């Protein structure tokens, strides 16, 4: 099987993918990245359609996105992605986002795990293609580790998981957590800041009808810590760190 080590897709930014500044939103960018990762995995027979036959699925554990410049409504961007190695059960996948002039707009890294859908337990896999990626270059100098545990901080929002929040595995889609986190800030904050660096850990599943509480803590100049918890049992679902720049 011939392996395409690097995968690229072109995306045009539409009116329903922008914010009030006409910038591409971070959740929409994450959806582009997820789509390209899925296509690449499918191309070497390790995607959803192949793993699903064995009751297996990819689960996103960690993600970091660093944005230098936001593309605008009507712009065309290229999302390039590649597997960036494996450690124990963890698979690393990196991304680079460029514009039509080939300028780098942002970079990202992700950590994935394969789980048994029925038992919800991690599975060790040894794919034939793995040796093709042993020499892959990481986009960031260091591998993405877990965020440290921190106190919940100030309550910001309460959400209830509904139909539109669920993915194909019937748990909350990873992009939805990010949208909930971004709702922690006021419109006035957005008028004077833009998101420069985001790091997020997905810790536990949230399921249909769960009530979800979001908490926010300022951690220095323009840096914030976020935690999302299930109201019923207080279990932490998601943990994140955001860094903002003044406009």
Residue, then its C-alpha position, 0 to 999 in steps of 0.5 A: x500500500x502506498x502511503x501519502x505521508x502528508x495530506x492537504x485540503x483547500x477550504x473556502x471560508x463561508x459566511x456561516x463560519x465567521x465571527x462579528x469581525x468576519x474572521x474564521x472562528x476557531x471552532x470552524x477551523x477545528x472542524x476543517x482540521x478534523x475533516x482533513x485528519x479523517x480523510x488522511x486516515x481513510x486514505x491508509x485504511x485507518x479511518x472511521x469506516x475501517x475501525x468501525x468494522x472492528x467496533x473501534x474509533x479514534x478519540x481526541x485527547x489533547x489539542x493545541x492551536x496557535x494562531x498568528x493571523x485569522x483568515x477572513x470571509x471569502x478567503x481560501x486556506x490550506x490545511x496540511x496534516x501528517x502523523x507526527x509519531x506514536x508513544x505507547x497508546x498515543x498517536x500524534x497528528x500535526x497541522x499547518x494552516x496557510x493562506x493563498x500566498x503560502x503564509x503560515x496562519x497557524x499551527x496545531x498538534x493533536x493527541x489521539x487514542x483508539x478505543x473500543x466503542x462498546x467497552x469504552x476502553x483504550x486499545x493497542x493497535x499496530x498498523x502497518x503504516x506506522x513505520x512510515x511516520x517514525x521520522x515525522x517532524x513535530x510542529x512544536x518543539x515539545x510533545x503535548x502533555x497533560x495540563x496540570x490540575x487546577x481549582x475550578x475558579x469562577x462559574x461562567x455558564x451552564x449548558x445542557x447536552x442536546x441532540x446537536x451536541x452529539x457526534x457519531x459515537x453519541x458523546x459530545x463532539x470535541x468542538x462543542x467543548x471549545x464553543x462552551x469555553x469561548x462563551x465564558x468571555x463577554x462581547x467587550x472582551x472579544x472587541x479588544x482581544x483575539x485568541x492567540x494560543x489554545x490548549x485543551x484536554x478532553x478527560x471524560x465523556x459528556x452524554x445526552x441530557x448531561x448538565x455541564x458547568x463551565x468555570x474560568x480563572x485568570x492566570x496572569x496577563x491575558x491567560x485563562x484556565x478553564x474547566x468543564x464539569x458535569x453537574x450531577x457528579x462534579x466530574x471534570x470533563x474537559x480542561x483548557x488554557x487560553x492565551x489572548x492578545x490585545x487588539 
